[in-house]
Amino acid sequence: MKLKKKERKKYELKDKRPIIPFSNGSEYDWWDNNNCSRCRNAGTRTATTEAGAKCKLEYHLSLGILIGEIPLWVANEIGIAEMYSNSVSLESKCRKFIKK
């Protein structure tokens, strides 16, 4: 169920629960190949903690593909194209993207 603008604001400001960023691995691969893999902010993906990651968004997305969810603040930082009750559709380009 797609959320209306008023409901979306409520989720963005108050809801701290994790959300589902991608429906499958192929969707993640496409997004990653057009963002993290081409970004100057991207790390080596060897960080084991958020504090050790060069890009905290990349860290949470990489972890999110394994556990199936990311924090809502990560989706907000990247950019939300559409928001549903328990998942999001991310913008096609990350707001923090800097071309290599």
C-alpha positions as CSV (number, residue, x, y, z in Angstrom):
1,M,0.0,0.0,0.0
2,K,1.5,3.3,-1.1
3,L,1.4,6.0,1.6
4,K,0.0,9.4,1.1
5,K,2.2,12.5,1.7
6,K,0.7,13.1,5.2
7,E,1.2,9.5,6.2
8,R,4.7,9.5,4.8
9,K,5.7,12.5,6.9
10,K,4.5,10.6,10.0
11,Y,6.7,7.6,9.1
12,E,9.7,9.7,8.3
13,L,9.6,11.7,11.5
14,K,8.4,9.2,14.1
15,D,8.9,5.7,12.9
16,K,12.4,4.2,13.7
17,R,11.7,0.6,12.6
18,P,13.7,-1.0,9.8
19,I,12.3,-1.0,6.3
20,I,12.9,-3.1,3.2
21,P,14.9,-1.3,0.5
22,F,14.9,-3.8,-2.3
23,S,12.5,-6.5,-3.4
24,N,15.3,-8.8,-4.6
25,G,19.1,-9.1,-5.2
26,S,18.8,-8.1,-8.8
27,E,17.3,-4.8,-7.8
28,Y,20.1,-4.2,-5.3
29,D,22.7,-5.1,-7.9
30,W,21.3,-2.6,-10.4
31,W,21.2,0.2,-7.7
32,D,24.7,-0.6,-6.4
33,N,26.2,-0.7,-9.9
34,N,24.7,2.8,-10.6
35,N,25.7,4.3,-7.3
36,C,28.1,2.8,-4.7
37,S,30.3,1.0,-7.3
38,R,30.8,4.3,-9.1
39,C,31.0,6.7,-6.1
40,R,34.1,8.3,-4.7
41,N,32.6,8.0,-1.2
42,A,32.5,4.2,-1.5
43,G,34.8,2.1,0.6
44,T,36.2,-1.4,0.1
45,R,33.2,-3.1,1.7
46,T,35.4,-4.7,4.3
47,A,34.2,-2.7,7.3
48,T,32.7,-4.7,10.1
49,T,31.2,-1.8,11.9
50,E,29.5,1.4,10.9
51,A,32.2,3.5,12.5
52,G,34.9,1.7,10.4
53,A,33.0,2.3,7.1
54,K,34.1,5.0,4.7
55,C,30.4,5.5,3.7
56,K,27.8,4.7,6.3
57,L,25.0,4.5,3.7
58,E,27.0,1.9,1.7
59,Y,27.7,-0.1,4.9
60,H,24.0,-0.2,5.8
61,L,22.9,-1.1,2.2
62,S,25.5,-3.9,2.1
63,L,24.3,-5.2,5.4
64,G,20.7,-4.7,4.4
65,I,20.9,-7.0,1.4
66,L,22.0,-9.7,3.8
67,I,19.4,-9.1,6.6
68,G,16.7,-7.7,4.3
69,E,16.2,-4.3,5.9
70,I,17.8,-0.9,6.5
71,P,17.2,1.9,9.0
72,L,14.7,4.5,7.8
73,W,17.3,7.3,8.3
74,V,19.5,5.6,5.6
75,A,16.7,5.6,3.1
76,N,16.0,9.2,3.9
77,E,19.7,10.1,3.4
78,I,19.8,8.3,0.0
79,G,16.4,9.7,-1.1
80,I,13.0,8.0,-1.1
81,A,11.1,8.0,-4.4
82,E,8.1,6.2,-3.0
83,M,7.3,4.9,0.5
84,Y,5.0,2.1,1.5
85,S,4.0,0.8,4.9
86,N,7.0,-1.4,5.4
87,S,9.2,-0.8,2.3
88,V,10.6,2.0,0.1
89,S,11.6,2.6,-3.5
90,L,14.9,4.5,-3.4
91,E,15.7,7.3,-5.8
92,S,17.8,6.1,-8.8
93,K,20.7,8.3,-7.7
94,C,22.0,8.6,-4.1
95,R,22.0,12.1,-2.8
96,K,25.6,11.6,-1.5
97,F,26.8,10.3,-4.9
98,I,30.1,11.8,-6.2
99,K,31.4,10.4,-9.5
100,K,34.9,8.8,-9.3
